[in-house]
Amino acid sequence: MAGRRAAAWFAMPAVLLLAALGSGCASHAPGPTYYWQSVTGHLRLMAAARPIDDWLSDPATPQTLRPKLERVREMRRFAVQELGLPDNASYHRYADLGRRAAVFNVVAAPAFSLQLEQWCFPVAGCVTYRGYFDEAAARAFAASLPAGLEVQVQPVPAYSTLGWMNWAGGDPVLNTFIHYPEGEVARLLFHELAHQVVYAADDTPFNESFATAVERLGGERWMATRASETARAEYASFDARRREFRALTGDIRRQLQQVYADASLDEAQRGSRKATVMASLRDRYAALRARWGGWPGYDAWIAQANNAGLASQGTYDEWVPAFLALHQQQGGDWSRFYDAVRQLARQPKADRHAALRGLTPSTTER
């Protein structure tokens, strides 16, 4: 459980239902079967959801689930009242999907690049993952990709429909994350609701970094003002491990980028240096794990570490320091912050990224 939980945070919101609203336009263009599984998978998920109040009034609801659902209701109110996130139908219902993930994302990158493959859709734009509701289908698609790509299939606990499905009940709370540590549940809810505030087509790093900044700031405020002393202490240890792991993988990404950008290397030399960097990742993780008392939370991630996984993780980190700086620049006022982010989202992508670079502190925690 710990390994799946940790790995999931590098692959947060997954397949968008919007991807099923038009025909694909990428080199790996989806066909009718893909759209059919997107639509039917989401409809089955929505059909499984019932209002949280119904679950709490149902005598058959497990006693272990009840306090979790009550806590989610408090988090949902907090998201509106304290963080200015949308007050709508999302996350007022709960569904038990009977599986370990909401969807399974396929991500891919070349052997000597941290540039993720993209799949494009007329409504949602281009995204750097392709999501499936069925794990076997995801693995079959991953196996069909060209041999020169490094591929991962990532279990994802939740995804956002960007508010487009609020008329039908909104995105539900799921069994795939309800039993996470309190701070993780809060962060996930805040992250997914942030996607309903701002979405820039064709810019996954912008969208995910913005949502990650909201989850981080909101999660810190929740834990400081709403969590018990015990929950805060337990979560502090969990989050400290995550920060150390994020710093490690961020450093590995920077080293790999230097290797891949070095035009003086031939393919054999580049492969050798890449292998050295990846061996360093495993060795340094082993040292971290020992210092954590053998906590195995990232073992599964390390076991399959490759360009696709590292690049996918970077998608969620790339612009976070810039968004944190922007939030501070706006005096911590959430409404002003969201307005400033909307203004960025309306700019051409190159101008948007230039503005984010200008906001990024010269020395940042990764």
N, C-alpha and C positions, 0 to 999 in steps of 0.2 A: 504493500500500500504506500509506504513512504516513497519508494522510488517512482511510482507512477505519479504521485502527487507532485513531487519535485519536478519531474520531467514535464508535466503538463503546463507548468507556468512558463515554459519557453515557447509554448505553441498556442497561446490563448486564442482569442475568438476565431472561429474557424470558418467553415463554409458559409457563405451568405446565401440566403434564399433568393436574393436578387440575381444571383448567378444563373438562375433557371429561367429568367424572364426573356432571354434572347439567345441568338445563336452565337457560338464562340467565334473569336476572330484571331486566335493566337496560333502559333506553330503547332501546338498540341491541341487543336480545336476539339472541344467536347462534342459528342454526338447526342442523339435523342435519348440513349440509355442513361447517360450521365444526368441529363435534365430530369428524366423521369425519377431517378433515385433521389435527386435533390428535393423535388416536390413531394413525392410520397413519403420520404423519410421525415421531412419537416411536418407534414400533416399528421403522421403517426405520433410524432412527439407532442404536437399540440393537442391531439385527441386524448393523450394519456394524462394531461394536466387537469387538476381540479383546484378550486380556490383553497388557499391555505386554511381559511376558516372551516371548510368542509373537512379537511384532514384533522384539524384539532377537535372537531366535534364527533368524529368517527371513533367509536370504541375500539375498532380494529387497528387503529394507527399505533405502531410500536411506541412504547414509552420512551425509548431512546431518541426517537425522531421528534417528539413533541417540543422539547426545549429548543431544539435546533430551528424548527419552524417559527417559534415565537421570537427567537433572536433575529431571524431574517426579517420579520416584520418590523422590528425595531431598527434594523440597518436600513430598510427601505425608507422609513420615515426620516432617518438621519440623512440619507442621501439627498432628500428634497430640502429639508429644513437647514442643514448645515453646509451642504456642498452645492446647492443650487442645481442639482441634477433633475431630469424630467420627472414630473409627477403624472404618471400615466399608468397604463394597464400592466406593464412589464413587472415581473417578479412579485406578483401577488398570487400566483398559482404554483403548484408543485407537481412534479411528475417523477415516478420511478420507472426508468427505462429498462431496468433489468440487465444493464451492461455497464462496463467500466468507463465508457467515454460517451459524450454526446455525439461526436463525430471523430473521424480519423483523417488527419491532414497528410497529404503527400507533398513533400518539399524536395527539391533537387537542385544541384549545383554542379558545374564542371569540376574536373579533377584538380585544376589549378586556378580556381577562382572562388571568391565568396559572393559572386553575383547569382542570386537565385533565379531559376526559371520562372517565367510568368505565364499566367493564363488570363485571357482578357474576355470581357463580357460587355455588351453595349450599355447596360444600366449600371452595373457595379464598377465598371472599369477594370483595370488590370490588378491582379493580386498574385502574391508569390507563393501560393499554395493551392492545392485542389482537394476539396473535402468530400468525404464519403460517410454515409451513415452506417455502412456495413464494412467491418474491418477486412474481411476477405476480399471485397471489391477493391478496397484501397491498396491492399498488398498486390493484387493482380495488376492494377494499373501501374504501381511502382515497378513491378517486374517487367512491364512492357516498355519502359523508357529506355532510351539508348544506353548502351553499355558504358559509354564514356562519362555518364553522369553519376555522381554520388547521391544517393537517395535515402530518405528516411520516411517512415510512416509514424506519425506522432499522434497519440491519443489526446484529445482535447476535451476538457470538462464542460465547456460552454461556448456558445457563439451568439453573435448579435444579428438581428434582422434590421438593425438601424432604425427601429421604430415603425417600420412599414407594416408590421403585423399587429400593432396595438389594437386595431379595430377588431381583431379576431381573438383577443385575450392577451396579446403580448408575449414576450419571451418568459418562459417559466423558470423557477428554481428547479434544480435537478438533483437526483440522487448521486450524480457523478461528482458533485462537489459539496453537498450539504454537510458531510461529516469531516471536512477539512478543519484545521485549527481555526478558531474564531477570526483571527486577523486575516487569514486567507479567504474566508468566505466574504468578509466585508470588502476586501480589495477586489475580488472577482466581480461582485455586484457593481461596485463603483466603476470598474474598468468597462464593463459591458454597457452600463448606462451612459458613460462618456461617449461611446460610439454613436449614441442617439443625439448627441449635442452637435458634433462636427464630423463630417466625413468628406475627405478629398479623394476624388476618383484618381486611380492610377498612382497612388502614393502610399503604399502599405507602411513604410517606416514612419511617415508623418502621422498616420492614423493610430498606429499601435504605440508610438512613443507618447503621443498626447494622452491616450487612454491610460498608459502606464504611469505617467506623471500624476494623473488624477487619482488613480488607485493608490499610489504611494502616499500622496499628501492626505487623501481622505482616510486611508487606512491608519496612518499615524495619528490623525485626529480622533478617529474612533477608538483606537486602543488607549489613547491618553485620557479620554473623557468618558468612555462608556464601559470599558472592559474592567474585569476584576483584577486585583493585584496578582492573583495566581495566573490568570490568562495572560496578563502583560509579561510576567516573568517567563512563562513558557514560550510565548511568541517571540520575545526578545532573542532567545537562544536560536529559535528556528530562523528568524530573519537575519541574524548575524552570520549563520552558515550560508544562507543564500547570497548575502553581500560578498562574502569571501569567494564563493564559487563564481559569482558574476565577475568579480575582479580578475580571477584566474582566467576564465574563458575570454574575457575582453583582451587580456594581454596576449593570449594565444592567437586571437583573431588578428591583432596588430602584427604579430610576428609572421603569420602566414601571408598577410597582405604584402609585407615587405619581400617575402620570398617570391610570391607570384608576380610582383611588379619589377623584379630584377631582370632586366633585359640581357644581362651578361651571362645568365645561366642557360645551359641547354636543358632539354627535358629530363635527362638522367640526373643532372645536378639538382634541378628543381625538385625532382621526386625525392632525392636523398635528403635535402634540407627539410622538405615537408615532413618526411618520416621522423627526422630528429625533433622537430617542433611537436609533433603529435605524441612522441614518446615522452617529451617533457610534460605535456598535459597529463598523461597518465601518472607519471612519477610525482608531479606536484599535487595531483588530486589524492594520491595514496598518502602523502604526508598530511594533507588537510584532514582526510578521513581518520587518520590515526590521532590527530590532535582533537578531533571531535568525539573521541572515545569509540570509534568504530561505527558511527552513524552511517547507514548505507544509502541515504536518500538519493544520491546522484549516481549510484552504481550503474543503473540501467542506461542512463544518459551517456556516461563515459564509455560503456561497453560498445555503443554504436556511434560514438563521436566521429563526425566527418564534416566536410565542407557544408553540406546541407544543414546539419544541425547547428553548427556554429553560426552560419549566416542567418538562419531563422531566429536564433536567440538575439543576434545583433539587431534584427528588425525592431525588437521591442525596446532596445536600449539606445539606439543611435541618437535620437534627438531629445531624450529625456532631460539632460542637463539644460538644454535651451528652454524647454517648457517650464521647468522649475524656476529658471531665471525670469521668465516672462511672468509667471505667477507672482513672484516677489516684486517685480517691476510694477505690477498692477496693485501693489499694496495688499496682496492676499485677498482681494475682492473677487469672488468667484464670477460674478456677472461680468465685470470688466475683463477678467481673464478670458472667459468664453468668447466675448465679443472680439478680443484681440486675436484669438485663435481662428475665429471665423474669417476675420480679415485676411489672415495668412492663407487660409484654405482657398480664398477667392483669387489669390495671385497665381500667375503662371508658376509652374513647378520650379523652374530654375530660380526665379525671384524669391519664391518661398524658402527654398533651401539656402539661398544666400542670406536671407533674413535670419534663419535659424542659426547659421554659422556665426552671424554677428552677435547672437544672444548667448552662444555657448561659451561658458567660462574657459579660460586657457588651460586650467587644470581642473579636471572633473573626475568624480568617482564613477567608475564603470561597473 
